[in-house]
Amino acid sequence: MLKTVGFWAGVALPLWDIPLIVRVVQRKSSQDISLAWALGIWISSIFMTPPAFILGNKIAMGFDIMNVTMLTAVVVVTIKYRKGKA
């Protein structure tokens, strides 16, 4: 039971990036987001992924898949709207 809850919590946690993405797209600007921050957490997330797959931890794998996916979207949107242009 706890593993199931942990898995779904890990999958749901990265979904909190969606409001950030929506705000950037609506404003058509990502000037208030540090590019170093966005790239830093994205690269860190990528480096965290292989150990979860090697160890076979399903909770960590679920989190890592969602986290890399959502952070990739954050980085793409941040770069796309960096100059305030679509």
N, C-alpha and C positions, 0 to 999 in steps of 0.2 A: 504493500500500500504506500509506504513512504517513498519507495523508488519511483512509483508511478506519479505521485505528487511532485517529487523532485524533478522528474523528466519534464512534465508539463510546465512547471515553474521555469525551468531552464529554457524551454522553447518560447514561453511567453515573455520573459524578461527583455530580450532584444526588441520586442515589438514597441517598446517605449521610444524607439528611435523614429517611429512614424510621425509623431507630432513635429519633431524637428525638421524632417524632410518636407512635410506639408507647409510649415511656416516659411521655409526657404523658397519653395516653389511659389507660394502665394505672394511673397514680397519681391520675388525675382532678384534676390540678393543674399549672399552668404558672407557679407563683410563682417558680421558679428561673430562668425565662427572661425577660430584659429585653424588655419590649414595644417600647422604643425600638430595640433591636438588631434584633428581628424585622421591624419596619416599615421600619427603615433599609435592611437588606439587600434586602428585598422591593422597595422603591421604587427603589433603585439598580439592581436587576436589570431592572425594567421599563424604566428609562431606557437600559439597555445594549442592549435588544432591537432597536429600530428600525435602528440602524446596521448590525447583522448582516444584516438583511433588505435594506436599501438596497444594501449592498455585495455581497450574494449569497454570502456566505461560508457554505457548508453546515455546516462544523464549528461555527462560532459560532451558526448558526441552531439546530442540534440541541441544543447546550448551553443556549442561551437559552430554547427552548421547554420543555425539561425543568426548567431552573432556576426559571423563573417558575411552572411548574405545582407543583413541590415546595415552593417558598417560599410560594406561596399557601396550600397545605395547612398549612404550619407556622404561618402567621399566623392562619388560621382556627381551628386547634386551640388555639393560644396564647390567642386572645381568648375562645374558647368555655370554656376551662378556667381562665380568669384568676382567678376567685374561689374556685377549688377545687370548683366545682360542675359537673355534667354538663349 
